[in-house]
């Protein structure tokens, strides 16, 4: 039995999200929430919200015990890239790539 939550089209680079996900993988959910709350990274705020959503899904949809949950899987996939133009010297234009990502968190119960 597993509970999952996904965040799609997050406006943050997948590389930045991956750093934070590596810290919470295979941790109990209460420890994972504490790590996300006290880590000074931009990705932590949406990830904390996503983790709380996954916990709520486990509790309400799958009747799992909140205290026995742990982060079984968490991964990030690149989403579509927004292409923007930045004016540069002598009439040139540089392209700015604004990356997006899709994040998935899967929770399981300890046996």
Residue, then its C-alpha position, 0 to 999 in steps of 0.5 A: x500500500x502506498x500513497x503518492x502526491x505530485x506537483x506539476x509545472x513547479x517554476x524551479x529548476x529540477x536540479x535545485x529540487x533534486x538536492x533537497x529530495x536527496x535529503x528526505x529520501x527514506x526518512x520518516x515523514x515527521x523527520x522529513x517535514x522538520x528537514x524541509x522546514x529548517x533547510x534554507x533552500x527555495x525548493x523547500x517551501x513547495x516540497x513541504x506543502x507536497x509532503x503534507x499533501x501526501x501525508x493527508x492522502x495516506x491518512x484519508x484515502x488509504x487509512x494508513x497510520x500517520x506515525x508509521x509513514x516514511x518517504x519511500x520514493x521521491x523523484x523529480x522530472x524536468x517539465x517544459x522550459x519557458x524561453x525568454x529573451x534578455x536584451x544585450x549589448x549592440x542589439x543582441x539578444x540572449x536566451x534565458x531558459x526558465x526551467x520547470x519540473x514535476x515532483x512526485x513523493x511516494x509514502x509507505x507504511x513501516x511494517 
